[in-house]
Amino acid sequence: MNNIDPNKEYTDREINKGGTDVTKPEEQVKDRRFAVTTTSGSNETQYMIPIQYYACGPNVQYNHFRSALRMAMYQNRTVAEIPFATLGSQPHFDRSGLRKFTDTFDVERLQRTIPTVSMETFKEVCNNTVDVVLMAANRDMDFKILEDSYKRHKHAFKEMFGIELPEYSAVDTPNIMYTDGLSPPANQKKCLGLFSIYSYNHVNVRDEETKAKISKNLIRSKVIREMADNILDQICDGKPYIAIHWRNKTGEVCHIPSLRPSCYHQLPVSDGNAERTIPDILALMKEHNLSCAYVAHPQFSTQYPIVLRRGNVPNVFDQQSIINLNADNKAIYRFVSDTYMMSLLEQELCQYAALFLYTVQSNWSSFITSLRDQDGKKSIALDDLPSWKPIPKN
């Protein structure tokens, strides 16, 4: 779409479709990769790298990165495009488990908000090191755990990225109540690392405006958006739909022999919820005039879409459905053979949904709900459905 109507309100799908640029003319800016002002008063570009590797699955790392962006925007720093480590690959320093930043997010769109550089460029300009590492501090933290975690990250960054982090004794722990969360000496350093990143969520950094800018431009890569757009035309004829992320985690736990005894009283409740909540789902679809549902679920929950169809939930689609619909589309095979890319694709489908039912204890869900909240889209926790019965913890 080349002709932009400045008076038209574009939908998310129009904005993001296939990488099409429908940004209004006054919002278009140049690539600022190497053009950045600094807090030090000099003309030297300053950089920031999020120190994240041991952070559970990728979605925790996505949230860490988004928090780091807020701080980098406040400091006018250029951010390193750090790769994301897949679940289970971290302890073994498995480089095949590292996924490129550009596989996950659209760098060109992100640079409308903040300049970024590749890891190779960061290493070159920072001489394979970090001048200072900041760790947000407050009295409720267990510093022994933080110290052990930092030392593990220091080793991992050397092994995986060839970047030398300072010793733990040199880590700067400014009072978290600083307005910007940074101590004055750190402001002068060229290459900054940010550790214990979630703690910076409590720092007031350019309020909601900053979050909105990040939400608007930290979007999935073009290949993900193009595939999602193609699928939306197939499964729901481009009409609004409900998305459900079903993940109660009993499947991941109960297949481990030593933990099976604790699952005997959990599974019946979990399986019961699948059927019990069908009337709630049907009522929500009727209330919001939705006639199509997409279900994202882990491999342990393949029966859930079948339960919904058996309960007369109309037009239920899931991962297998979209694979079947795209049997003649070569592009789908990249996703079939790559669980990381398929997960990103399903998140995109959930983000576009008119209504999203999410799993409370899932970082996969929380990343999407935070984006939807910023966009004013409605999301409802599965636990809040009237018929939901809490699953026993043990």
Secondary structure by P-SEA (a helix, b strand, c coil): cccccccccccccccccccccccccccccccccccccccccccccccccccccccccaaaaaaaaaaaaaaaaaabbbbbbbbbbcccccccccccccccccccccaaaaaacbbbbcaaaaaaaacccccbbbbbbccccaaaaaaaaaaaaaaaaaacccccccccccccccccccccccccccccccbbbbcccccccccccccaaaaaaaaacccccaaaaaaaaaaaacccccccbbbbbcccccccccccccccccaaaaaaaaaaaaaaaaaaaaaaaaaacccbbbbbbcccccaaaaaaaaacccccccaaaaaaaacccccaaaaaacaaaaaaaaaaaaaaccbbbbbcccaaaaaaaaaaaaabbbbbbccccccccccccc
